[in-house]
Amino acid sequence: MKIAFIGLGNMGAPMARNLIRAGHQLHLFDLNQQVLAELAELGSRISESPKHAAQGAELVITMLPAAAHVRAVYLNDDGVLAGICAGVPAVDCSTIDPQTIREVAAVAAQQGVVVGDAPVSGGTGGAQAGTLTFMVGASLEHFAALKPILAQMGRNIVHCGDVGTGQIAKICNNMLLGISMIGVAEAMALGDALGIDTGVLANIINTSTGRCWSSEMYNPWPGVVQTAPASRGYTGGFGAELMLKDLGLATEAARTARQPVILGAVAQQLYQAMSARGDGGKDFSAVIEGYRKDTQV
């Protein structure tokens, strides 16, 4: 299949590589010329604009940093909708607010193009391994068309409902993740301050009622989980700035819906403080450094 893939960052590039390995012909666009060159060596075509990438494509996939980029890539004069043919499906895998993707989809529908959303969970490791979870907001017909391709980049392809519901699922999940990580950080730091071995404490938590993904798979205390970013200086994971962005999306969506998210708002402020002290580039589990006496300035 001829696929236009636009957005080749830390997530998009490995996703595109998996599609290339699956035998698809990719038309690529990104501002990073080095990544474009690397993927071109695998047999892909470099495009000069999103419009150019979409011309002749049978599917368009976008993976972009923020809502403003999604609007520009789809709606600008050199954007996807200026080059895509009527009837060609498109899906945005970025994490943005639900309203933006619904507005883009409404504009696309006017020219016979169906746009859905499919944000992902699983991090860069999941993107590389092809084990991502895709949360898809689309009609049943559109979902059926997308699922075989998404399945070549992910393991769990979940239909959430109409366009925009994928984003709702993603921001709710990531809000909970941010909150749970802070809870684990507080518990681990308290245990250490009171004198229990942190490895022992982690094992107790992970076989008791406090067990969660943040404690068991991604524990923020160095050395507890050897594969977690905490054990490599909080590098190579999900950046705190990205968590802050997602919490901002969640709290703004909650404001619009007039729905209280008290812990979500507190979590947002804690990650904002982490960013303000210059640690936004670290993995989000480094929030624990704000609780550890030996790391506080």
C-alpha positions in Angstrom: 0.0 0.0 0.0 1.1 3.6 -0.7 1.1 5.3 2.7 1.8 9.0 3.4 3.5 9.2 6.8 3.9 12.7 8.2 5.8 13.3 11.5 8.9 11.2 12.1 9.8 12.1 15.7 10.7 9.6 18.5 7.4 7.8 18.0 6.7 8.4 14.3 10.1 7.2 13.0 10.0 3.7 14.5 6.3 3.4 13.5 7.2 4.2 9.9 10.1 1.7 10.0 7.7 -1.1 11.0 5.4 -0.2 8.0 8.4 -0.3 5.7 9.4 -3.7 7.0 5.8 -4.8 6.4 6.3 -4.1 2.7 4.5 -0.8 2.3 5.7 2.1 0.1 5.9 5.2 2.3 5.8 8.8 1.2 7.5 10.7 4.0 7.4 14.3 5.2 9.2 15.8 8.2 11.5 18.7 9.0 14.3 16.4 10.3 16.4 15.7 7.2 18.6 13.2 8.9 15.6 10.9 9.8 14.2 11.3 6.2 17.5 10.3 4.8 17.7 7.2 7.0 14.3 6.1 6.1 14.8 6.8 2.4 17.7 4.3 2.5 15.1 1.7 3.4 13.2 2.4 0.2 10.8 5.2 1.1 10.2 8.4 -0.9 10.9 11.8 0.6 8.2 14.4 0.0 8.6 18.2 -0.1 5.3 18.9 1.8 2.3 17.2 3.4 0.4 18.0 0.2 3.1 16.2 -1.9 3.1 13.2 0.4 -0.6 12.8 0.2 -0.8 12.9 -3.6 -1.3 9.4 -4.8 -1.4 7.9 -1.3 -3.9 5.2 -0.4 -3.7 6.1 3.3 -2.4 9.1 5.3 -1.0 8.8 8.8 0.1 11.7 10.9 2.1 11.7 14.1 2.7 15.3 15.3 3.7 17.1 18.5 0.6 19.3 19.2 -2.8 20.5 17.9 -1.3 23.5 16.1 0.8 21.1 14.0 -2.1 18.9 13.2 -4.2 21.9 12.0 -1.3 23.1 9.8 -0.4 19.8 8.3 -4.0 19.1 7.3 -5.5 22.5 6.6 -2.6 24.7 5.2 -2.4 25.4 1.5 0.4 22.8 1.2 -1.3 20.5 3.7 -2.8 17.0 3.4 -6.2 18.1 2.3 -4.7 20.0 -0.6 -3.2 16.8 -2.0 -5.3 13.9 -0.9 -7.9 12.3 -3.2 -11.6 11.9 -2.1 -12.2 8.6 -0.5 -8.7 8.1 0.8 -8.7 7.5 4.6 -6.6 9.4 7.0 -5.7 9.0 10.7 -3.9 11.2 13.1 -2.0 9.4 15.8 -0.9 12.5 17.7 -2.0 13.2 21.3 -4.1 16.4 21.1 -7.5 17.7 22.3 -10.6 16.0 21.0 -12.1 19.2 19.6 -9.2 19.9 17.2 -9.4 16.5 15.5 -13.2 16.8 15.3 -12.8 20.2 13.5 -10.2 18.8 11.1 -12.4 15.8 10.4 -15.4 18.1 9.7 -13.4 20.1 7.1 -12.0 16.9 5.5 -15.6 15.5 5.2 -16.5 18.5 3.0 -14.2 17.1 0.3 -15.0 13.4 0.8 -12.1 12.5 3.1 -12.6 10.6 6.3 -10.2 11.5 9.2 -10.0 9.6 12.4 -7.8 9.7 15.5 -5.7 7.0 16.9 -3.4 8.2 19.7 -1.0 5.5 21.1 0.2 4.1 24.3 3.4 2.1 24.8 6.2 4.6 24.5 9.2 4.5 22.2 9.9 0.9 23.2 6.5 -0.1 22.0 6.9 1.9 18.8 10.1 0.1 18.1 8.8 -3.3 18.9 5.5 -2.8 17.2 3.5 -3.5 20.4 1.7 -0.1 20.7 -1.9 0.2 21.8 -4.0 2.3 19.4 -7.1 4.1 20.8 -9.1 4.7 17.7 -11.9 7.3 17.2 -13.6 6.5 13.9 -16.7 5.1 12.3 -16.9 1.3 12.2 -16.2 1.3 8.5 -13.2 3.6 8.9 -11.9 1.5 11.8 -12.2 -1.6 9.7 -10.0 0.0 7.0 -7.4 1.2 9.5 -7.1 -1.8 11.7 -4.9 -4.0 9.5 -2.4 -1.2 9.0 -2.4 -0.2 12.7 -1.9 -3.8 13.6 1.5 -3.8 11.8 2.6 -1.1 14.3 0.7 -2.2 17.4 -0.6 -5.2 19.4 -3.9 -3.7 20.8 -6.1 -1.9 18.3 -9.2 -0.6 20.3 -12.2 1.1 18.8 -13.3 3.8 21.2 -16.2 5.3 19.3 -16.6 8.2 16.9 -13.8 10.6 16.0 -12.4 12.3 19.0 -13.0 9.4 21.4 -9.5 8.1 20.9 -8.1 11.4 22.3 -10.6 11.2 25.2 -9.3 7.7 26.1 -5.7 8.9 25.8 -5.9 12.0 28.0 -7.9 10.1 30.7 -5.3 7.3 30.7 -2.4 9.7 30.9 -3.9 11.8 33.6 -4.3 8.7 35.7 -0.7 7.6 34.9 0.7 11.0 36.0 -1.3 10.8 39.2 -0.3 7.2 40.0 3.4 8.0 39.4 3.3 10.8 41.9 1.6 8.5 44.4 4.3 5.8 43.9 7.0 8.5 44.2 5.6 9.7 47.5 5.3 6.2 48.9 8.8 5.2 47.9 10.4 8.4 49.2 8.5 8.1 52.5 9.6 4.5 52.9 13.2 5.5 52.3 13.0 8.4 54.8 11.6 6.1 57.4 14.3 3.5 56.9 12.9 0.6 55.0 14.9 -0.9 52.1 13.3 0.4 48.9 13.6 -2.9 47.1 11.7 -4.6 49.9 9.1 -1.9 49.9 8.6 -2.1 46.2 8.1 -5.9 46.4 5.5 -5.4 49.2 3.6 -2.8 47.2 3.7 -5.0 44.1 2.1 -7.9 45.9 -0.3 -5.8 47.8 -3.2 -3.4 47.2 -0.9 -0.5 46.2 0.2 -2.4 43.1 0.0 -0.5 39.8 1.9 -0.1 36.5 3.9 2.8 37.9 5.2 0.7 40.8 5.6 -2.6 39.2 6.9 -1.9 35.7 8.2 1.7 35.9 9.2 2.2 39.5 10.7 5.7 40.0 13.3 4.6 42.5 16.7 3.9 40.9 17.6 0.2 40.8 14.2 -1.2 41.7 13.3 -2.0 38.0 16.5 -2.4 36.0 14.7 -1.6 32.7 13.0 1.5 34.0 14.3 5.0 33.2 15.0 5.5 36.9 17.8 3.0 36.6 19.5 4.9 33.8 19.4 8.4 35.1 15.8 9.1 34.0 16.7 9.0 30.3 15.1 7.4 27.3 11.5 7.3 28.5 8.4 9.5 28.5 9.5 13.1 29.0 8.1 15.1 31.8 7.3 17.9 29.3 5.1 15.5 27.4 3.4 14.4 30.6 2.8 18.1 31.4 1.3 18.6 27.9 -1.0 15.7 28.4 -2.1 16.8 31.8 -2.8 20.3 30.3 -5.0 18.7 27.7 -6.9 16.7 30.4 -7.4 19.7 32.7 -8.5 21.9 29.8 -11.0 19.3 28.6 -12.3 19.0 32.1 -12.8 22.7 32.3 -14.8 22.6 29.1 -16.9 19.8 30.4 -17.2 21.4 33.8 -15.9 18.2 35.4 -13.6 18.4 38.4 -10.2 16.7 38.1 -8.7 17.8 41.4 -5.8 15.3 41.5 -5.2 15.9 37.8 -4.8 19.6 38.5 -2.4 18.9 41.3 -0.4 16.6 39.2 -0.2 19.2 36.5 1.3 21.7 39.0 3.9 19.2 40.2 5.1 18.6 36.7 5.0 22.3 36.0 7.3 22.7 39.0 9.6 20.0 37.6 9.7 21.8 34.2 10.4 25.1 35.9 13.5 23.7 37.7 14.9 22.5 34.4 14.0 18.8 34.6 11.4 18.7 31.8 13.7 16.7 29.6 13.9 13.9 32.1 11.5 10.9 32.2 8.3 11.8 34.0 9.2 9.4 36.8 11.9 11.8 37.9 9.1 13.6 39.7 10.4 11.6 42.6 13.4 13.9 42.9 11.2 16.5 44.3 10.6 14.2 47.3 14.0 12.8 47.9 16.1 14.7 50.4 19.4 13.7 48.7 18.3 15.2 45.3 16.7 18.4 46.5 18.6 21.7 45.9 
